């Protein structure tokens, strides 16, 4: 038999020298991968604000038509909103009412959806995403042009669809339009 690495003649698949070299390379790569992962986790922790309400300079309110939670403010930072959404950028860069008052009232959205939306703008992740929240966030992502959230919601809805779409697809949501099977006319 020959060593598969150095082609030397041995009674096993690899010779001792090649085995030790491979073992050292695996150890190095494992350590490098662990260091890289720790570095990425540290960067993500740095980029996400642990307390978004500290030093906030704007407040958002949900207005879904009478919910008690609609009056609960969601503090945010203009810099975060502006950097994540061109709609917020236009709204807050110009002297619109929201920019002057420091308050944004978002109609036809529940507190939970708005909270999840703002949290996504900070951390680029949605906790406890279900089909209803994905649909609601998709509408908000479309309205505020947060493309990566829109893509996330569309992918979630496609992956978790039960064969029917619960809302009417729009021209800008082409990736979630139902496909016809070859047996349908």
Wavefront OBJ file of the C-alpha trace (Angstrom):
o trace
v 0.000 0.000 0.000
v 1.084 3.576 -0.583
v 0.498 6.717 1.430
v -2.231 8.764 -0.263
v -0.377 12.005 0.527
v 3.299 11.392 -0.250
v 2.960 8.124 -2.180
v 5.543 6.398 0.067
v 5.176 2.682 0.634
v 3.404 1.853 3.941
v 0.929 -0.674 5.310
v -1.645 2.021 6.173
v -3.492 4.676 4.219
v -1.136 7.491 5.296
v 2.382 7.462 6.667
v 3.089 8.819 10.145
v 4.727 12.020 8.845
v 1.804 12.854 6.533
v -0.672 11.965 9.278
v 1.050 14.363 11.703
v 1.170 17.095 9.029
v -2.550 16.685 8.330
v -3.331 16.640 12.036
v -1.420 19.923 12.484
v -3.249 21.498 9.520
v -6.642 20.442 10.895
v -5.730 21.889 14.309
v -4.607 25.140 12.668
v -7.772 25.413 10.568
v -9.981 24.618 13.546
v -8.289 27.326 15.599
v -8.439 29.792 12.704
v -12.137 29.086 12.189
v -12.849 29.528 15.904
v -10.907 32.819 15.965
v -12.730 34.031 12.851
v -16.109 33.151 14.370
v -15.235 34.915 17.638
v -14.092 37.959 15.663
v -17.363 38.054 13.714
v -19.404 37.666 16.895
v -17.486 40.547 18.484
v -18.108 42.739 15.438
v -21.822 41.921 15.431
v -22.019 42.681 19.165
v -20.243 45.984 18.535
v -22.582 46.934 15.706
v -25.769 46.087 17.559
v -26.797 48.506 20.226
v -27.680 46.689 23.424
v -29.982 49.476 24.607
v -31.504 51.232 21.609
v -33.354 53.704 23.849
v -30.178 55.193 25.289
v -29.544 58.607 23.740
v -32.416 58.083 21.302
v -33.450 61.133 19.328
v -36.727 59.971 17.791
v -39.771 58.012 18.938
v -41.988 55.766 16.829
v -45.613 54.932 17.598
v -47.748 52.181 16.109
v -51.258 53.178 15.126
v -53.332 50.108 14.387
v -56.675 51.516 15.403
v -57.162 51.376 19.128
v -54.710 48.915 20.638
v -53.599 49.813 24.145
v -50.008 49.200 23.073
v -50.339 51.804 20.302
v -49.491 54.497 22.853
v -46.263 52.740 23.873
v -43.304 54.628 22.378
v -40.510 52.832 20.567
v -37.348 54.919 20.944
v -34.830 54.893 18.108
v -31.926 56.796 16.621
v -32.357 58.871 13.483
v -28.938 57.772 12.256
v -29.984 54.107 12.341
v -33.348 54.713 10.646
v -31.796 56.919 7.960
v -28.971 54.485 7.226
v -31.326 51.501 6.837
v -34.245 53.018 4.922
v -34.337 55.531 2.061
v -37.897 56.414 3.102
v -36.809 57.339 6.628
v -33.873 59.173 5.055
v -36.186 61.342 2.941
v -38.576 61.831 5.850
v -35.948 62.880 8.386
v -33.493 64.687 6.115
v -36.100 67.182 4.970
v -38.008 69.436 7.316
v -41.065 67.232 7.478
v -43.330 67.089 10.536
v -41.662 63.880 11.779
v -38.209 65.420 11.637
v -39.262 68.543 13.494
v -41.357 66.809 16.170
v -39.060 63.839 16.746
v -42.084 61.549 16.497
v -43.083 59.136 13.753
v -46.601 57.690 13.800
v -46.911 54.645 11.595
v -50.481 53.794 10.648
v -52.013 50.361 10.117
v -49.334 48.457 11.996
v -49.401 46.731 15.359
v -46.995 47.533 18.149
v -45.447 44.053 17.890
v -44.790 44.415 14.174
v -43.290 47.881 14.561
v -41.143 46.675 17.475
v -39.877 43.739 15.368
v -39.231 46.115 12.435
v -37.192 48.549 14.536
v -35.318 45.676 16.180
v -34.473 44.364 12.701
v -33.104 47.762 11.682
v -30.689 47.541 14.612
v -29.703 43.869 14.606
v -30.575 42.547 11.114
v -32.463 39.616 12.619
v -36.044 38.788 13.516
v -36.746 36.824 16.669
v -39.728 34.421 16.630
v -40.679 34.937 12.998
v -43.981 33.313 12.060
v -46.140 33.592 8.942
v -48.273 36.474 10.222
v -45.277 38.497 11.363
v -43.477 37.723 8.095
v -46.480 39.043 6.128
v -46.680 42.178 8.278
v -42.934 42.801 8.094
v -42.989 42.238 4.334
v -45.502 45.079 3.995
v -43.337 47.350 6.169
v -40.142 46.351 4.363
v -41.816 47.190 1.057
v -43.161 50.511 2.355
v -39.836 51.618 3.870
v -37.655 50.003 1.177
v -35.683 47.736 3.509
v -34.728 45.255 0.794
v -32.849 42.689 2.895
v -35.828 42.387 5.286
v -38.146 42.047 2.311
v -35.974 39.239 0.930
v -35.860 37.523 4.329
v -39.655 37.616 4.671
v -40.219 36.399 1.112
v -37.829 33.486 1.597
v -39.467 32.605 4.918
v -42.951 32.686 3.396
v -41.929 30.547 0.429
v -40.140 28.032 2.650
v -43.074 27.831 5.057
v -45.989 28.104 2.652
v -48.692 25.483 2.867
v -49.639 25.657 -0.771
v -51.623 28.871 -0.618
v -50.629 32.483 -0.341
v -52.678 34.458 2.174
v -52.233 37.815 0.471
v -52.332 39.120 -3.049
v -48.857 39.266 -4.612
v -47.759 42.635 -5.951
v -45.519 43.227 -8.967
v -42.597 43.965 -6.640
v -43.085 40.670 -4.766
v -42.513 38.374 -7.703
v -40.515 35.806 -5.773
v -43.555 34.761 -3.748
v -46.125 34.417 -6.489
v -47.582 30.913 -6.469
v -46.371 28.654 -9.255
v -48.855 26.613 -11.190
v -48.256 22.926 -11.347
v -48.057 21.248 -14.722
v -51.461 19.617 -14.126
v -53.282 22.935 -13.781
v -54.578 24.642 -16.945
l 1 2 3 4 5 6 7 8 9 10 11 12 13 14 15 16 17 18 19 20 21 22 23 24 25 26 27 28 29 30 31 32 33 34 35 36 37 38 39 40 41 42 43 44 45 46 47 48 49 50 51 52 53 54 55 56 57 58 59 60 61 62 63 64 65 66 67 68 69 70 71 72 73 74 75 76 77 78 79 80 81 82 83 84 85 86 87 88 89 90 91 92 93 94 95 96 97 98 99 100 101 102 103 104 105 106 107 108 109 110 111 112 113 114 115 116 117 118 119 120 121 122 123 124 125 126 127 128 129 130 131 132 133 134 135 136 137 138 139 140 141 142 143 144 145 146 147 148 149 150 151 152 153 154 155 156 157 158 159 160 161 162 163 164 165 166 167 168 169 170 171 172 173 174 175 176 177 178 179 180 181 182 183 184 185
